[in-house]
Amino acid sequence: MIERIENTVAFITGGASGIGLGIAAALAHRGASVAVADIRADHLAQARDQAVRDGWEDRFLGLELDIADRRAFAEALEAAEARFGPLRILVNNAGVGIAGPVAEATFGDWDWGLSVNLGGVVNGLVCGLPLLRRHGLGGHIVITSSLGALMPPRPTRGIYATAKAGLIALAEHLRLDLQHSGIGVSVLLPGPTLSKIHESEQTRPAELRAGSRFVGNATDKAPAGITWQDPGIAGQMTVEAILADRLYIVTHGEYLDAVKARNAAIEEAVRQATDIREGMRG
């Protein structure tokens, strides 16, 4: 487990903007060295500028990375350890805000949305977990899902929610598997946060764009009355969860009723199961 952040080494995907950068900055301010991996070179340059302004440039490493590329992922982790030493904190944060009518999704939509939002986390675990185990120093893994994965369905979010719901199950099972290993696991469930996720389509490979109705759809809209949160808050909450070894990290309490509504529908179906089964026998 992580008892203190100072002098630890963290690797953060999607770490050059939004929530990823919020986590990187929160860790750096506590004394960690942070390797920030991101697919966009311009975002990496901006993250470096922030590190310089805030005084942690000597503990910053920017790495251009497509998390769907397994070999590149492994090489990025090697570069981070070559620069800073043994990895202790692995933050699988990178994702894309794919949005569109799921009933009309193309193979390209599914391949892109799942290969990044779900497959990219799998790549991070398969490449990064052996490092945490090999060092034997204890550590922590953070997986960024979405509070939307726990809510009733919303228009245009089918592929996104499918992947993000899978990440919750992944984190829960991973935590169970690692419970005696000294490696903690948390799943971050953010609500609306100021980020650049609505620019995601700019990074979609050209071969996965043909025929898609998703291309060009922004994902930066939230219901009226919901406050857009500064990513620094999610970063601070994540650091505190790492130190407390908490499984769930939720950033927006405003969505409690929506989560309850979905859970209530599931609970009612479970309660009705016996009656329905008995009725079939009759």
C-alpha positions as CSV (number, residue, x, y, z in Angstrom):
1,M,0.0,0.0,0.0
2,I,1.0,3.6,-0.2
3,E,1.5,5.3,3.1
4,R,3.0,8.5,1.8
5,I,3.2,10.2,-1.6
6,E,6.6,11.8,-1.2
7,N,9.3,10.2,-3.2
8,T,7.0,7.8,-5.0
9,V,6.9,7.3,-8.7
10,A,3.6,7.6,-10.6
11,F,2.7,6.8,-14.2
12,I,-0.5,8.5,-15.5
13,T,-2.2,7.9,-18.8
14,G,-4.2,10.7,-20.3
15,G,-2.2,12.8,-17.9
16,A,-1.6,15.9,-19.9
17,S,-5.0,17.5,-19.5
18,G,-8.2,17.3,-17.6
19,I,-8.5,14.8,-14.7
20,G,-5.2,13.1,-15.6
21,L,-3.3,16.4,-15.2
22,G,-5.3,17.1,-12.0
23,I,-4.1,13.8,-10.6
24,A,-0.5,14.4,-11.8
25,A,-0.4,17.8,-10.2
26,A,-1.9,16.6,-6.9
27,L,0.7,13.8,-6.7
28,A,3.5,16.2,-7.7
29,H,2.5,18.7,-5.0
30,R,2.8,15.9,-2.5
31,G,6.4,15.1,-3.6
32,A,5.9,12.4,-6.2
33,S,7.7,12.1,-9.5
34,V,5.2,11.8,-12.3
35,A,5.5,10.3,-15.7
36,V,2.7,11.8,-17.8
37,A,1.7,9.8,-20.9
38,D,-0.7,11.2,-23.5
39,I,-1.5,10.8,-27.2
40,R,-1.3,14.5,-27.9
41,A,2.0,16.3,-28.1
42,D,0.4,19.7,-27.7
43,H,-1.2,18.7,-24.4
44,L,2.1,17.3,-23.2
45,A,3.8,20.6,-23.9
46,Q,1.0,22.4,-21.9
47,A,1.4,20.0,-19.0
48,R,5.2,20.6,-19.0
49,D,4.5,24.4,-18.9
50,Q,2.3,23.9,-15.9
51,A,4.9,21.8,-14.1
52,V,7.5,24.6,-14.7
53,R,5.1,27.2,-13.4
54,D,4.2,25.2,-10.3
55,G,7.8,24.2,-9.5
56,W,7.8,20.4,-10.2
57,E,9.4,20.3,-13.6
58,D,12.4,18.3,-12.2
59,R,9.9,15.5,-11.3
60,F,8.0,15.6,-14.6
61,L,8.4,13.4,-17.6
62,G,6.2,13.7,-20.6
63,L,5.7,10.6,-22.9
64,E,3.7,10.5,-26.1
65,L,1.7,7.3,-26.0
66,D,-1.3,5.7,-27.7
67,I,-2.5,3.4,-24.9
68,A,-3.9,1.0,-27.6
69,D,-0.3,0.2,-28.6
70,R,0.8,-2.5,-26.3
71,R,4.5,-2.4,-27.2
72,A,4.6,1.4,-26.9
73,F,2.9,1.1,-23.5
74,A,5.6,-1.2,-22.2
75,E,8.3,1.0,-23.5
76,A,6.8,4.1,-21.9
77,L,6.7,2.3,-18.5
78,E,10.4,1.4,-19.0
79,A,11.3,5.0,-19.8
80,A,9.5,6.2,-16.7
81,E,11.4,3.8,-14.4
82,A,14.7,4.6,-16.2
83,R,14.1,8.2,-15.3
84,F,12.7,8.0,-11.8
85,G,13.1,4.5,-10.4
86,P,10.6,1.8,-9.4
87,L,6.9,2.5,-10.2
88,R,4.6,2.7,-7.2
89,I,1.4,4.3,-8.5
90,L,-0.2,3.4,-11.8
91,V,-3.1,5.6,-13.0
92,N,-5.1,4.2,-15.9
93,N,-6.9,7.4,-16.7
94,A,-6.8,7.9,-20.5
95,G,-10.1,7.6,-22.4
96,V,-12.1,9.0,-25.3
97,G,-15.5,10.6,-25.1
98,I,-17.2,8.8,-27.9
99,A,-20.8,9.8,-28.3
100,G,-23.5,8.8,-30.8
101,P,-26.6,6.6,-31.3
102,V,-25.4,3.1,-30.2
103,A,-28.0,1.4,-32.3
104,E,-26.3,2.8,-35.3
105,A,-22.7,2.3,-34.3
106,T,-20.3,1.0,-36.8
107,F,-17.5,-1.6,-36.2
108,G,-15.1,1.4,-36.3
109,D,-17.0,3.1,-33.5
110,W,-16.9,0.0,-31.3
111,D,-13.3,-0.8,-32.1
112,W,-12.1,2.7,-31.2
113,G,-14.3,3.2,-28.1
114,L,-13.5,-0.2,-26.6
115,S,-9.9,-0.4,-27.6
116,V,-9.1,2.8,-25.8
117,N,-11.6,3.0,-22.9
118,L,-11.4,-0.6,-22.0
119,G,-8.5,-2.2,-23.9
120,G,-6.2,0.7,-22.9
121,V,-6.7,-0.1,-19.2
122,V,-6.1,-3.8,-19.9
123,N,-2.9,-2.9,-21.6
124,G,-1.8,-0.8,-18.6
125,L,-2.5,-3.6,-16.2
126,V,-0.8,-6.3,-18.2
127,C,2.2,-4.1,-18.8
128,G,2.3,-2.3,-15.4
129,L,1.2,-4.7,-12.7
130,P,4.2,-7.0,-13.1
131,L,6.4,-4.1,-12.4
132,L,4.6,-3.3,-9.1
133,R,4.8,-6.9,-8.1
134,R,8.5,-7.3,-9.0
135,H,9.6,-4.4,-7.0
136,G,7.8,-5.7,-3.9
137,L,7.5,-2.2,-2.5
138,G,3.7,-2.0,-2.4
139,G,1.7,0.3,-4.6
140,H,-1.6,1.4,-5.9
141,I,-3.6,1.2,-9.1
142,V,-6.2,3.8,-10.1
143,I,-8.7,3.2,-12.9
144,T,-10.8,6.0,-14.2
145,S,-14.4,5.0,-15.0
146,S,-17.4,7.4,-14.9
147,L,-20.3,8.1,-12.6
148,G,-22.4,7.8,-15.8
149,A,-21.7,4.0,-15.7
150,L,-23.9,3.8,-12.6
151,M,-26.8,5.9,-13.8
152,P,-29.8,5.2,-16.0
153,P,-29.0,5.2,-19.7
154,R,-28.6,8.5,-21.5
155,P,-28.8,9.2,-25.2
156,T,-25.6,8.8,-27.2
157,R,-23.6,7.3,-24.4
158,G,-24.0,3.6,-25.2
159,I,-20.4,2.7,-26.2
160,Y,-18.9,5.0,-23.6
161,A,-21.0,3.6,-20.7
162,T,-20.4,0.0,-21.8
163,A,-16.7,0.4,-21.5
164,K,-16.9,2.4,-18.3
165,A,-19.2,-0.1,-16.6
166,G,-16.7,-2.8,-17.5
167,L,-14.0,-0.8,-15.7
168,I,-15.9,-0.8,-12.5
169,A,-16.2,-4.6,-12.5
170,L,-12.5,-4.8,-13.5
171,A,-11.4,-2.7,-10.6
172,E,-13.6,-4.6,-8.1
173,H,-12.2,-7.9,-9.2
174,L,-8.7,-6.7,-9.4
175,R,-8.9,-5.4,-5.8
176,L,-10.1,-8.8,-4.7
177,D,-7.3,-10.6,-6.5
178,L,-4.7,-8.2,-5.0
179,Q,-6.1,-7.9,-1.5
180,H,-3.0,-9.6,0.1
181,S,-0.4,-8.3,-2.2
182,G,0.3,-4.8,-0.8
183,I,-1.1,-3.3,-4.0
184,G,-4.3,-1.3,-3.6
185,V,-6.9,-0.6,-6.2
186,S,-9.3,2.4,-6.6
187,V,-11.9,3.2,-9.3
188,L,-12.5,6.9,-10.0
189,L,-16.1,7.8,-10.9
190,P,-16.1,11.4,-12.0
191,G,-19.1,13.5,-12.9
192,P,-18.9,16.6,-15.2
193,T,-15.3,17.8,-15.0
194,L,-13.6,20.6,-17.0
195,S,-11.5,18.7,-19.5
196,K,-10.7,18.3,-23.1
197,I,-12.5,15.0,-23.6
198,H,-14.9,16.6,-26.1
199,E,-11.8,16.9,-28.4
200,S,-11.4,13.1,-28.4
201,E,-12.5,12.6,-32.0
202,Q,-9.4,14.4,-33.2
203,T,-7.4,11.3,-32.1
204,R,-9.6,8.7,-33.8
205,P,-7.6,6.7,-36.4
206,A,-8.8,7.6,-39.9
207,E,-9.5,3.9,-40.7
208,L,-12.1,3.8,-37.9
209,R,-14.1,6.9,-39.0
210,A,-15.7,5.7,-42.2
211,G,-19.5,5.8,-42.1
212,S,-19.7,6.8,-38.4
213,R,-22.5,9.1,-37.1
214,F,-20.4,9.6,-34.0
215,V,-17.7,11.8,-35.6
216,G,-18.0,15.4,-34.5
217,N,-20.3,14.8,-31.5
218,A,-19.2,16.7,-28.5
219,T,-19.4,15.1,-25.0
220,D,-19.1,18.3,-22.9
221,K,-22.8,18.8,-21.9
222,A,-24.2,18.2,-18.5
223,P,-27.8,18.5,-17.1
224,A,-28.9,21.9,-15.9
225,G,-28.0,22.6,-12.4
226,I,-24.9,20.5,-12.4
227,T,-21.6,22.2,-11.6
228,W,-18.6,21.6,-13.9
229,Q,-15.8,20.7,-11.5
230,D,-12.2,21.7,-11.7
231,P,-10.0,18.7,-12.4
232,G,-7.8,19.6,-9.5
233,I,-10.6,18.5,-7.1
234,A,-10.7,15.0,-8.7
235,G,-6.9,14.9,-8.4
236,Q,-6.9,15.7,-4.7
237,M,-9.7,13.3,-4.0
238,T,-7.8,10.6,-5.9
239,V,-4.6,11.2,-3.8
240,E,-6.6,11.0,-0.6
241,A,-8.2,7.7,-1.8
242,I,-4.8,6.2,-2.6
243,L,-3.6,7.0,1.0
244,A,-6.8,5.6,2.5
245,D,-6.9,2.7,0.2
246,R,-10.5,3.4,-0.8
247,L,-12.1,1.4,-3.6
248,Y,-14.6,4.0,-4.9
249,I,-13.8,7.6,-5.6
250,V,-16.9,9.7,-6.5
251,T,-16.6,13.4,-7.3
252,H,-20.3,14.5,-7.6
253,G,-22.8,13.8,-4.9
254,E,-25.5,15.5,-7.0
255,Y,-26.1,12.3,-8.9
256,L,-27.1,10.2,-5.9
257,D,-30.8,10.1,-6.8
258,A,-30.0,9.0,-10.4
259,V,-27.8,6.2,-9.1
260,K,-30.5,5.2,-6.6
261,A,-33.1,5.1,-9.3
262,R,-31.1,2.6,-11.4
263,N,-30.3,0.4,-8.4
264,A,-33.9,0.5,-7.3
265,A,-35.1,-0.9,-10.6
266,I,-32.5,-3.7,-10.4
267,E,-33.4,-4.5,-6.8
268,E,-37.1,-4.7,-7.6
269,A,-36.4,-7.1,-10.5
270,V,-34.5,-9.3,-8.0
271,R,-37.4,-9.2,-5.5
272,Q,-39.9,-10.1,-8.2
273,A,-37.8,-13.1,-9.4
274,T,-39.2,-15.6,-6.9
275,D,-42.8,-14.6,-7.5
276,I,-42.4,-14.8,-11.3
277,R,-40.7,-18.2,-11.0
278,E,-43.5,-19.5,-8.7
279,G,-46.1,-18.2,-11.1
280,M,-44.5,-20.1,-14.0
281,R,-44.7,-23.3,-11.9
282,G,-48.4,-22.8,-11.3
